[in-house]
Amino acid sequence: GHRVKEFALEVRAGMAQREDELGDALGLQASPDGDHPELTARTVRRPQPGITPHTYDRNEDH
C-alpha cells in the first residue's frame, strides 16, 4: 500500500508541474491586471429567418 501511495503522489506532482508549464505556455498564469488590450465583440449580421440568399432548388442548375 505504501508504494502505491508514493506512486500516486509522484503522479500528482508530475501532473501539477505539467499543468503549470502548460498554463505558462498558454499565458494563463498572467495577472488579470496586466497590459492586455481590451477585447470587444464584433456585431455580425445574421440572415432573417425564412429569407435565404440563394435557393437550394437543384432544378435551377440546369
C-alpha positions as CSV (number, residue, x, y, z in Angstrom):
1,G,0.0,0.0,0.0
2,H,2.8,2.4,0.8
3,R,4.5,2.0,-2.6
4,V,1.2,2.7,-4.3
5,K,0.7,5.8,-2.3
6,E,4.2,7.0,-3.2
7,F,3.5,6.4,-6.8
8,A,0.2,8.3,-6.7
9,L,1.9,11.3,-5.0
10,E,4.6,11.3,-7.7
11,V,2.0,11.2,-10.5
12,R,0.1,14.0,-8.8
13,A,3.2,16.1,-8.5
14,G,4.1,15.5,-12.2
15,M,0.6,16.4,-13.3
16,A,0.7,19.6,-11.3
17,Q,4.1,20.5,-12.8
18,R,2.8,19.8,-16.4
19,E,-0.3,21.8,-15.7
20,D,1.8,24.8,-14.5
21,E,4.0,24.5,-17.6
22,L,1.1,24.4,-19.9
23,G,-0.5,27.4,-18.2
24,D,2.7,29.4,-18.5
25,A,3.0,28.4,-22.2
26,L,-0.6,29.5,-22.9
27,G,-0.3,32.6,-20.9
28,L,-2.9,31.6,-18.4
29,Q,-0.8,32.5,-15.4
30,A,-0.7,36.2,-16.3
31,S,-2.3,38.6,-13.9
32,P,-5.7,39.9,-15.0
33,D,-4.4,43.5,-14.3
34,G,-1.7,43.2,-16.9
35,D,-1.3,45.3,-20.1
36,H,-3.7,43.5,-22.3
37,P,-5.8,45.2,-25.0
38,E,-9.5,45.1,-24.2
39,L,-11.3,42.6,-26.3
40,T,-14.5,43.8,-27.9
41,A,-17.1,41.8,-29.7
42,R,-18.0,42.4,-33.4
43,T,-21.6,42.5,-34.5
44,V,-22.4,40.1,-37.2
45,R,-25.5,40.4,-39.4
46,R,-27.5,37.2,-39.3
47,P,-29.9,36.3,-42.1
48,Q,-33.6,36.8,-41.3
49,P,-35.5,33.5,-40.7
50,G,-37.2,32.4,-43.8
51,I,-35.1,34.5,-46.2
52,T,-32.3,32.7,-47.9
53,P,-29.8,34.5,-50.1
54,H,-29.9,31.6,-52.6
55,T,-32.2,28.7,-53.2
56,Y,-31.4,25.0,-52.9
57,D,-33.6,24.1,-55.8
58,R,-31.5,21.6,-57.8
59,N,-33.6,22.2,-61.0
60,E,-32.3,25.8,-61.3
61,D,-28.8,24.4,-62.0
62,H,-30.0,23.1,-65.5
